[in-house]
């Protein structure tokens, strides 16, 4: 993670799903190198045993990177967008 947050980066879109009973996974785009604008960000994720804790971790990480907020997108929506 970066230590020099740049505010006003917009919205970080993330999904949250239960991958197995009691295990939750948030998926979101990872950081990309700003010097390589044509390179897409690699996916990143966070796992935990508490849905609220996973969401909180992602929201705090996003704020630390300068995002204005996290938009939680239903996992079904992202699956249909890939088709």
C-alpha angles and dihedrals in degrees: 000000000000122000096206106069118203108210123218099041090139128226127348110210115214139167128215124201139161105245093187133349108306096000118104128189129195117198123197138151114279127226118285129202107264089210089064101054093168093059117092119228115257116240118261133189146187127215129202144150095242122060093207091049093051091049091048092050092051092046092050091047091049092049090050089054091051101258115149093221146331120255110208108215120194110252090235090061094056092047091055091047091059093059 
